Amino acid sequence: MLSKASDLKKFYENNGYLTGIQVLDKDELALATQKFSALEDKFGKVYTQYNLHNVHLQYKWVMDLATHPLVLQTITAILGPNVILLDSRFICKYPASDVPHKSNVAPYVAWHQDIRYWGFEGGSVTSVWLAFDDVDQENGVLQVVPGSHKLGLLEHGTSAIPGNMLTSNQEIPKNLVEAEKAIKCPLKAGEMSVHDGLTVHFSEPNLSNRRRCGFVIRYIPTTAYPVDDPDRPRSFPATVLVAGDDKFNHFQDNAPNTFIKTF
């Protein structure tokens, strides 16, 4: 287990990911699970599997997860002291018994790089998966290709296999993916994995009878700035300064006034 900030940063820079980092204790996990269950009841599982986007602006408990001291401890070790929360989304792969799949095709996430459709320079996007459920091979564990972030931005095409959860249905052609080098990142509920925006990764369908739900949070250093992306123009309405100072002001700080930010 890596503990020192310098060790975390060195491993991350060399490999493009971290995994198995404990974040939520038993009580914190129970509260988060209870709160998410309330959203499942309110919106239904078909909606909550992918459509709870940037709700850190609406719910204090979600903002508390995105600014959890142990999350930010790792993120600042990687990105430096000045960090912006860029975007967040809950992603749930439910078993077919809970949410029947269209055309009997189980959802999966194709090989891709997160930064493909983000359009940044001046710093990379770092993505967190904070597990609400145990994640293993059976229910669709994250797999990453260590060191692939050093290859730069790879070609992305359109996936020919139905069920891809990526909104643009993007996929790196298989001949460009060194899948034999992939590392599985199993997690216990309350743990997180972290990967660079250029790290090649994917996850298989959930073929178990268990939910596989997590909170995805993306962070950037304040030095990063958006550039024109002809493939997919984006706006960033949910950015929040979560650590340090922002001397560049490339993004608006959208923290709700009702929330108390503690850095």
N, C-alpha and C positions, 0 to 999 in steps of 0.2 A: 504494500500500500504506500503510495506516494503521499507525503505529508507536507514537506516544505514547499513554499511557493516556487522556489527556484527549480525544484525537481519536477513539479507540475508543468511549469513553463517549458522546461527542456524536453520532457516526454511529449508534450503537445506539439511543440515545434518540429520534433523529429517524426512523429507518427500521425499527427492531425486529428487525434481524438484522445479522450479520457473516458473511463468508465468505472462503475462500481463505487461512486462517491456518495457517501451517506449524507443526506440532507435532513429529512423529516424524522423526528422521533415518533414514538408510538402515539402520543396524544395529538401531535400535529397532523400525522397521517390520518388518524381517525376523524379529526375535524374536517380536513380537506375532502375526505371520502364522503362524509355526511353532506357537506355543502354541494359537492358535485352530484350526488344522488338526487338532491333537491332540484338541480337543473335538469337532470334526466327526467324526473317526474313532470317538470313544468313544460319542457319542450319536446320530449319524446326521444327515443334512442336514434331514430333515423336522422333527426336533426343534430343531436349532440355528437354523433360520430365524427363530424368534421366542421360543423358550422358555428361553433363557439369561438369566434375570431375576435381577438383584441378586447376580450371582456375584462381585462385588467383595468380598463377605464370605468367599468361599471360596478365591479364588486371588489370591496376592500380585501376580502380574503384571497382573491386571485392576485391582486397587487402585492399582498404580503408574501405570496409564494415567489413572485418574480423578483422581489427585493429581499428574499430570505438571506440573512447574513452568510450562511454557508454556501449558498449559490454565488453570491457576489464575491465571497472570498476566493473562490476558484476562478470566476470570470475576470476579476481584477489581476489575479496572478498571471492570466493569459494575455489579457488585452491592455493592462496598465491601469492606473488609478482612475481614469476619466472614462466613464462608460455610459452609453445610452441604450435603454431598452427599445428595441426597434419594433417588435411585433410579437404576438403570442397567439397560440391556438391550442385548444384541446383536440386530441386525435384519439379516437377509440375504434379498435377493431373488435366488434362484437361477434360472438359465435352465431352461426346461422340460425340457431334456435331462437335467438333474441331479435335479430334483424335479418329477415330473409334476403338473400342477395339476388340482385337482378340477374335474370337468365342463369341462376344457379352458379354465378361466378363470384368467388370469394375475393374481397378487396386485398390488394397488395400495394407496395410502393416500389416502383421500378428503380433500377440503377440510375443515380443522378447526382448532381452537385447542387447544393442549395443556392449558391450564388448565381446560378445560370440566369435566373430571371429577376435578380435583385438590382443589378446595375450600380456597383459601388467602386470607388477608388479611394485611396488614402487609408485603407484599413479593411480587414476582412470581417465578414459576419461569423459569429460563433453561435451555434445552435445547441440548446439544452433539451434533453428529454428527461423530465422528472416523472418517474414511474408512480402511478397510483395503484398498479397491480404488479404482481410478479410477472416478469417477462422471460420467456425461454424459447427454445426451438419450436415447441409445439404451438405456441400462440403468436408466432411471428416476430422473433427477436431481430433487433437491429444488427446488420452486418456492415462493416466498414473495411475498406482496403487501406491498410496502414501505409503512410507515405504518399498516397495518391494526391494529396493537396499540393505536392511539389510539382505536379505535372502541368499545372495551369488549367485553364478552362478547356474542357473537352467538348467535342461535338455532341449535340443532343438532337435526337430525332423524335419521331412520334411512335409511341409504343403500339405494337400490333396485337398485343395480348389484352383482352378485355379485363377490366377490374382495377386498373391503375388509379390510385387515389390522388395522384398529383393533378392539380386543376388544369394544367396545360397538357396533360398526358405525355409529358416528355420522358425520354429514356436515352441513356448513353448506349450506342450500339455495342453489342456483346463482344465484338472483336477488339474494342478499346478498353474493356474491363478485365483486369487481372483477378478474376473471381477466385482463382485457386489460392490467392493470398488473403482472402477475406477473413476477418476476425469477427466472431460472434460476441455480442455485448449483452449477455443476460444481466438482468437487474432484479433485485428485490424491491417490493413496494417501499417507497420512501427514498430510494437511491436515484442518482441521475447519471446519465452519460452526456458527454460534450463532444462536439466535432466541428471542425473548421468548415467554412462555407465552400471550400474547394475539395473537401474529402469525398471520395466516391463511396456511396452507401446505398443500401436498399433494405427492404424487409418483406418477408414472405407472407402469405395469407395466414390468418388465424384459423387453424384447423382443429382447435381444441373446443371444449365446452366452457371455456373461461374467457372473461373479458380481458382485453389488453388495452388499457387506457393510460394516457400520459399527457402531461402539460408541456408543450413545446414553446420555448422562449428563445428569442433571437436577440443578440446584443452586438453592438459595434463600438469601437473607440470613437471618441469625439472628433478625431482627426478625419474620419471617413466622411465622404460626401457623395450624393447621388449623381449619376451621369445619365445622359439620354440612353434609353434602351429601346431601340426600334422594335424589338420582338414583343415587348410587353411593357408599355409605359406604366409607371407605378406612382402612387402617392403614399405618403407616410403619415397618416392621421393619428397614430397612437404612440408616437415616440415620447419617451420620458427619460430625463436625466436621472440615473439611479446611483451613480457613484462619482465623486469628485466634482470638478468644475468643467464647464464648456466654454472655452475661449474662442471657439470657431463659429458657433451658432449656425451650423449647416441645417439643423433640424429644430423645430419648435418643441419646447417642453410642454407636453399636454397633460401633465399630472393634474388630476381633479383637485379642485380647491378643498374638497371635503376630506381629502386624504392627507395625512401627516407623513411627509417624507423624512426618513432617517437614514443618513448615509454612514 
